[in-house]
Amino acid sequence: MPDCRFPFEKYPVVTLAHGAGGRFTQQLIDDVFTAALTEVQKDHDGALLRLEVGASERLVMSTDSYVVKPLFFPGGNIASLAVTGTCNDLAMCGAEPGELSCAWIIEEGFATESLYRLAVSMAETAAEVGARLVTGDTKVVERGHGDGVYLNVTGVGVRRLVCEPGLIRAGDSIIVSGDIGRHGCAIMTQRQDLQLQSPLASDCAHLWPQVEDLLPLSENIHCLRDLTRGGLATALSELSQSSKLQMTIETERVPVSESVSSVCELLGLDPLYTANEGRMVILCSPQAETEVLRILDSGAAVIGRVEEGQGIVATGAFGVDRVLDRLSGEQLPRIC
Amino acid sequence: MPDCRFPFEKYPVVTLAHGAGGRFTQQLIDDVFTAALTEVQKDHDGALLRLEVGASERLVMSTDSYVVKPLFFPGGNIASLAVTGTCNDLAMCGAEPGELSCAWIIEEGFATESLYRLAVSMAETAAEVGARLVTGDTKVVERGHGDGVYLNVTGVGVRRLVCEPGLIRAGDSIIVSGDIGRHGCAIMTQRQDLQLQSPLASDCAHLWPQVEDLLPLSENIHCLRDLTRGGLATALSELSQSSKLQMTIETERVPVSESVSSVCELLGLDPLYTANEGRMVILCSPQAETEVLRILDSGAAVIGRVEEGQGIVATGAFGVDRVLDRLSGEQLPRIC
């Protein structure tokens, strides 16, 4: 971690005074949270954006709050998750992640050094995708409220690709960008303190680089959707509802790693409903299928096809069909 | 309140399932939170913005999370406060509030009907200033975490006025747009359950309409700053630090209502440090003073002048000077 002049020994934990908007708040912002910002615009409680929007272009905005527990998990932490999560939502709208805000709700008593680790991680994650963190906010709530840190990251970006459920057509291929369920399983093994032979890391990662690589195929890319809370089944169910078409998948073609399979079996989870933070489905014309697979990582796979009808039909082993619904209740609370 | 088809009797409180991203979350969004949105763009986890940015214009972005307690208070609630607060931050950057996102962190067990009241109030408050609420997010945390509702509102808008601490000059007039301390006092009387003869309401209100009225004087308006956490003294202290100039004020010219005076005396608060949510200071050329006062409501007053030097000097009764510092610790936790 880069050096930090914040007096961690004198103030090892956040106090309510750090949230009162006075000198303590300023010190926390200057010494700790500035590490998260790409460019410090000190004089205002807002930031001038650099986004350049051409006459034919449109801006996209997306927001997410993050309440994941634990705050640090194999493959990421709440801050890296918050940046990738919001940037991925922009990417799924076809927008290049441009500028981001971050707003921290911190529980009194939270370690200031952990806060700094999170701020640094946030900056690194934004830099990975070329997004700029330009403005922020800090609130502190009393001990026992909140839960360490809750984080909001909101982003704006310029749309580079028009893709939406309304463009999905019967006959489209359904492609998943990699194996599913890693994020949910990584969080659950951490929470349950399961000792695995090969530790399972979250798939938490930016999707924009893959979307950018797909831009030359834009005519044939109809819709993108990241798999988050509720997993692949919930994402496909939403797409079915929006497009008024049926999503037919062959469950045996859905890539699931051995470790995810084992954890799911152990904990009674269904990988199809387990959370991801670095995977998407691509709905595209069948003639673009091979090219999409070539562009994406080797983990990508065609898992099914769009048909007239509604809902999701999953064809499993021995050709038995089952109808999948979206997650109705909770599978894993506070997964993101 | 407009009718709502959400089954409040069946689901009187929010459950963890409402935060899991599945069918329950969708119902909460469709039936409750949609009331908050100006335009529903259902198909994406982000919204296309309508903001039109000309070649010579710049976009501004601002974010704030709100953790105010109690959630409903005289003169407002957490949702109206969140919308005015973020829109005011944009206005202080000279930007017209354009498009907003809202992100809710809800405690399990929170009344769904209260949530709907908040969503409706949010929509009304955004409409007042012509801002558009275009996208949102919902998370639910376990009972005992959070505190009813925490809310983030992030906004973007087009800059109409260039104003910043760097433009402040020695000789500038310091004008406050109305009497101070109402928000802090309203919250405190509510929290302490004080019975006042004349109930005190928060000053929670949009500042953009006043800023818009001042646009014809843009050459002479050097800086705007809203008075929030930490009050007038903290705002002036920050401006002094950023501009490297001294703010000299005559405390007897600072407008304070009788009820705010009494409450402050009773609770041992200093109105100069008490929070506001609908007041700003305007730093302008002295020749614009009269015109600014004419444009603002009758409550506005010239309270001092910018001088060479640093810090805030407050001249009180009998001409005694005292040096004010920014709030160093906490005066009122969770005031916004």
Boltz contact constraints between the chains, C-beta under 6 A:
constraints:
  - contact:
      token1: [A, 16]
      token2: [B, 330]
      max_distance: 6.0
  - contact:
      token1: [A, 16]
      token2: [B, 333]
      max_distance: 6.0
  - contact:
      token1: [A, 17]
      token2: [B, 329]
      max_distance: 6.0
  - contact:
      token1: [A, 17]
      token2: [B, 330]
      max_distance: 6.0
  - contact:
      token1: [A, 20]
      token2: [B, 327]
      max_distance: 6.0
  - contact:
      token1: [A, 20]
      token2: [B, 330]
      max_distance: 6.0
  - contact:
      token1: [A, 21]
      token2: [B, 229]
      max_distance: 6.0
  - contact:
      token1: [A, 21]
      token2: [B, 230]
      max_distance: 6.0
  - contact:
      token1: [A, 22]
      token2: [B, 230]
      max_distance: 6.0
  - contact:
      token1: [A, 22]
      token2: [B, 234]
      max_distance: 6.0
  - contact:
      token1: [A, 22]
      token2: [B, 326]
      max_distance: 6.0
  - contact:
      token1: [A, 22]
      token2: [B, 327]
      max_distance: 6.0
  - contact:
      token1: [A, 22]
      token2: [B, 328]
      max_distance: 6.0
  - contact:
      token1: [A, 23]
      token2: [B, 326]
      max_distance: 6.0
  - contact:
      token1: [A, 23]
      token2: [B, 328]
      max_distance: 6.0
  - contact:
      token1: [A, 43]
      token2: [B, 164]
      max_distance: 6.0
  - contact:
      token1: [A, 43]
      token2: [B, 165]
      max_distance: 6.0
  - contact:
      token1: [A, 43]
      token2: [B, 242]
      max_distance: 6.0
  - contact:
      token1: [A, 44]
      token2: [B, 93]
      max_distance: 6.0
  - contact:
      token1: [A, 45]
      token2: [B, 89]
      max_distance: 6.0
  - contact:
      token1: [A, 46]
      token2: [B, 60]
      max_distance: 6.0
  - contact:
      token1: [A, 46]
      token2: [B, 62]
      max_distance: 6.0
  - contact:
      token1: [A, 46]
      token2: [B, 89]
      max_distance: 6.0
  - contact:
      token1: [A, 46]
      token2: [B, 90]
      max_distance: 6.0
  - contact:
      token1: [A, 46]
      token2: [B, 93]
      max_distance: 6.0
  - contact:
      token1: [A, 47]
      token2: [B, 61]
      max_distance: 6.0
  - contact:
      token1: [A, 48]
      token2: [B, 58]
      max_distance: 6.0
  - contact:
      token1: [A, 48]
      token2: [B, 60]
      max_distance: 6.0
  - contact:
      token1: [A, 49]
      token2: [B, 59]
      max_distance: 6.0
  - contact:
      token1: [A, 49]
      token2: [B, 61]
      max_distance: 6.0
  - contact:
      token1: [A, 53]
      token2: [B, 53]
      max_distance: 6.0
  - contact:
      token1: [A, 58]
      token2: [B, 48]
      max_distance: 6.0
  - contact:
      token1: [A, 59]
      token2: [B, 49]
      max_distance: 6.0
  - contact:
      token1: [A, 60]
      token2: [B, 46]
      max_distance: 6.0
  - contact:
      token1: [A, 60]
      token2: [B, 48]
      max_distance: 6.0
  - contact:
      token1: [A, 61]
      token2: [B, 47]
      max_distance: 6.0
  - contact:
      token1: [A, 61]
      token2: [B, 49]
      max_distance: 6.0
  - contact:
      token1: [A, 61]
      token2: [B, 101]
      max_distance: 6.0
  - contact:
      token1: [A, 61]
      token2: [B, 135]
      max_distance: 6.0
  - contact:
      token1: [A, 62]
      token2: [B, 46]
      max_distance: 6.0
  - contact:
      token1: [A, 63]
      token2: [B, 101]
      max_distance: 6.0
  - contact:
      token1: [A, 63]
      token2: [B, 103]
      max_distance: 6.0
  - contact:
      token1: [A, 63]
      token2: [B, 135]
      max_distance: 6.0
  - contact:
      token1: [A, 63]
      token2: [B, 137]
      max_distance: 6.0
  - contact:
      token1: [A, 63]
      token2: [B, 154]
      max_distance: 6.0
  - contact:
      token1: [A, 64]
      token2: [B, 137]
      max_distance: 6.0
  - contact:
      token1: [A, 65]
      token2: [B, 103]
      max_distance: 6.0
  - contact:
      token1: [A, 65]
      token2: [B, 105]
      max_distance: 6.0
  - contact:
      token1: [A, 65]
      token2: [B, 137]
      max_distance: 6.0
  - contact:
      token1: [A, 65]
      token2: [B, 139]
      max_distance: 6.0
  - contact:
      token1: [A, 65]
      token2: [B, 152]
      max_distance: 6.0
  - contact:
      token1: [A, 67]
      token2: [B, 139]
      max_distance: 6.0
  - contact:
      token1: [A, 67]
      token2: [B, 141]
      max_distance: 6.0
  - contact:
      token1: [A, 89]
      token2: [B, 45]
      max_distance: 6.0
  - contact:
      token1: [A, 89]
      token2: [B, 46]
      max_distance: 6.0
  - contact:
      token1: [A, 90]
      token2: [B, 46]
      max_distance: 6.0
  - contact:
      token1: [A, 93]
      token2: [B, 44]
      max_distance: 6.0
  - contact:
      token1: [A, 93]
      token2: [B, 46]
      max_distance: 6.0
  - contact:
      token1: [A, 101]
      token2: [B, 61]
      max_distance: 6.0
  - contact:
      token1: [A, 101]
      token2: [B, 63]
      max_distance: 6.0
  - contact:
      token1: [A, 101]
      token2: [B, 154]
      max_distance: 6.0
  - contact:
      token1: [A, 103]
      token2: [B, 63]
      max_distance: 6.0
  - contact:
      token1: [A, 103]
      token2: [B, 65]
      max_distance: 6.0
  - contact:
      token1: [A, 103]
      token2: [B, 152]
      max_distance: 6.0
  - contact:
      token1: [A, 105]
      token2: [B, 65]
      max_distance: 6.0
  - contact:
      token1: [A, 105]
      token2: [B, 150]
      max_distance: 6.0
  - contact:
      token1: [A, 135]
      token2: [B, 61]
      max_distance: 6.0
  - contact:
      token1: [A, 135]
      token2: [B, 63]
      max_distance: 6.0
  - contact:
      token1: [A, 137]
      token2: [B, 63]
      max_distance: 6.0
  - contact:
      token1: [A, 137]
      token2: [B, 64]
      max_distance: 6.0
  - contact:
      token1: [A, 137]
      token2: [B, 65]
      max_distance: 6.0
  - contact:
      token1: [A, 139]
      token2: [B, 65]
      max_distance: 6.0
  - contact:
      token1: [A, 139]
      token2: [B, 67]
      max_distance: 6.0
  - contact:
      token1: [A, 141]
      token2: [B, 67]
      max_distance: 6.0
  - contact:
      token1: [A, 145]
      token2: [B, 147]
      max_distance: 6.0
  - contact:
      token1: [A, 147]
      token2: [B, 145]
      max_distance: 6.0
  - contact:
      token1: [A, 150]
      token2: [B, 105]
      max_distance: 6.0
  - contact:
      token1: [A, 152]
      token2: [B, 65]
      max_distance: 6.0
  - contact:
      token1: [A, 152]
      token2: [B, 103]
      max_distance: 6.0
  - contact:
      token1: [A, 152]
      token2: [B, 152]
      max_distance: 6.0
  - contact:
      token1: [A, 154]
      token2: [B, 63]
      max_distance: 6.0
  - contact:
      token1: [A, 154]
      token2: [B, 101]
      max_distance: 6.0
  - contact:
      token1: [A, 154]
      token2: [B, 154]
      max_distance: 6.0
  - contact:
      token1: [A, 156]
      token2: [B, 156]
      max_distance: 6.0
  - contact:
      token1: [A, 164]
      token2: [B, 43]
      max_distance: 6.0
  - contact:
      token1: [A, 165]
      token2: [B, 43]
      max_distance: 6.0
  - contact:
      token1: [A, 229]
      token2: [B, 21]
      max_distance: 6.0
  - contact:
      token1: [A, 230]
      token2: [B, 21]
      max_distance: 6.0
  - contact:
      token1: [A, 230]
      token2: [B, 22]
      max_distance: 6.0
  - contact:
      token1: [A, 234]
      token2: [B, 22]
      max_distance: 6.0
  - contact:
      token1: [A, 242]
      token2: [B, 43]
      max_distance: 6.0
  - contact:
      token1: [A, 326]
      token2: [B, 22]
      max_distance: 6.0
  - contact:
      token1: [A, 326]
      token2: [B, 23]
      max_distance: 6.0
  - contact:
      token1: [A, 327]
      token2: [B, 20]
      max_distance: 6.0
  - contact:
      token1: [A, 327]
      token2: [B, 22]
      max_distance: 6.0
  - contact:
      token1: [A, 328]
      token2: [B, 22]
      max_distance: 6.0
  - contact:
      token1: [A, 328]
      token2: [B, 23]
      max_distance: 6.0
  - contact:
      token1: [A, 329]
      token2: [B, 17]
      max_distance: 6.0
  - contact:
      token1: [A, 330]
      token2: [B, 16]
      max_distance: 6.0
  - contact:
      token1: [A, 330]
      token2: [B, 17]
      max_distance: 6.0
  - contact:
      token1: [A, 330]
      token2: [B, 20]
      max_distance: 6.0
  - contact:
      token1: [A, 333]
      token2: [B, 16]
      max_distance: 6.0
